[in-house]
Amino acid sequence: MEGIMNAAVFKREIFSDFGACLERPVFPVPGPSVSSEYVLFPGFCDVHVHFREPGFSYKETIASGSRAAARGGFTAACPMPNLNPVPDCAAHMALQREIIDRDACIRLYPYAAITRGEKGEELADLEALAPCAVAFSDDGRGVQSRELMRQAMLRAKALGKLIVAHCEDNRLLRGGVIHDGAYARAHGHKGICSESEWRQVERDLELVRETGCGYHVCHVSTRESVALIRSAKAEGLDVSCETAPHYLTLDENDLREEGRFKMNPPLRAPADREALIEGLRDGTVDLIATDHAPHSVEEKARGLDGSAFGIVGLETAFPVLYTKLVKTGLLSLDRLIDCLAVAPRKRFGIPLGQDYTVWDLGSAVRVDPADFLSMGRATPFEGMELYGKCLLTVCGGKVVYSV
């Protein structure tokens, strides 16, 4: 624990205002041995998590999800609204807020739904929801109606809120379970084409051009989406996007006949992964979010065809990205911390406060889902040896995780 104490003393002595960390995100801290490489980061912020409560607490709870986040170095997260009841009115949002206030160990900023019940048929009560929602999203489903999305954008703009879009054209899904590529053809699986994502990104960008709404694209996975967003930014549109650790470090060549490799959108082709990395480098891809989506063991034990979509990611996000991108020279550590801690807060208006996390970058850890604090166990990184061990996470001046 000597290194952890050094980190805390280092922080107090050097920074009277921890907001300065936004300009210099990485700080070496003396460790207890020559093999350790301790660093102090601002607390990470994940704008895309599924904590499953209320409604699906057998998969995850606010308590377990926030503890998993803290172990991953996250001090803020934004739970998505695919819950029961869906937070589509003030009363439903109040139920979720009550659980958050009671059980969360980090700061949580919930989304409100774009449409009632996330059914895509009529808009939710956006005006009543705006004061307690970080943004509006129907994540888990794409809004299929162009006119309904246009109306949502106009109202969100008037309310000063982002539309955060799960881009998926249902007409193009055709029962697919993994990317429509070489692996699907070789193993007899129905594929999910890239067009199902980028075609709706294209539609929404046209609506952003018309309405002037602030717009953020969830879990970008295709090179076409990256190109569309790059062009929209060059045009000056108020657009941002995220991708997830698994899309940056895995592709369809890594697939196995196991449910832990099934997520939506799916792992794409190597060219898509390369385009996402390039998008991170040039700023087209603004930030990284985990899309932490836990399910029960039974729901993920039915192979690629029968398992539920979704994997967990909070406890592996930084080690995966540090090992696969930073240590290989594909991305700088400063840029990674910007994507995990700085850019999400800037885009979504989430304060940093007295939040920080201490890591030992020299420590190698093998991923064992049995050790997770999350109730979810499905991860494509199971068994991998990754560098980076979280030693301490502090949220609002309170220790929320320590080894």
Secondary structure, 3 states (H helix, E strand, C coil): CHHHHHHHHHHHHHCCCHHHHHCCCCEEECCCCCCCCEEEEECEEEEEECCCCCCCCCCCCHHHHHHHHHHCCEEEEEECCCCCCCCCCHHHHHHHHHHHHHHCCCEECCCECCEHHHCCCCECCHHHHHHHCCCEECCCCCCCCHHHHHHHHHHHHHHCCCEEECCCCHHHCCCCCEECCHHHHHHCCCEECCHHHHHHHHHHHHHHHHHCCCEEECCCCCHHHHHHHHHHHHHCCCEEEEECHHHHHCCHHHCCCCHHHCCCCCCCCHHHHHHHHHHHHHCCCCEECCCECCCCCHHHCCHHHHCCCCCCCCCCHHHHHHHHHHCCCCCCHHHHHHHHHHHHHHHHCCCCCCCEEEEEEEEEEECCHHHCCCCCCCCCCCCCEEEEEEEEEEECCEEEEEC
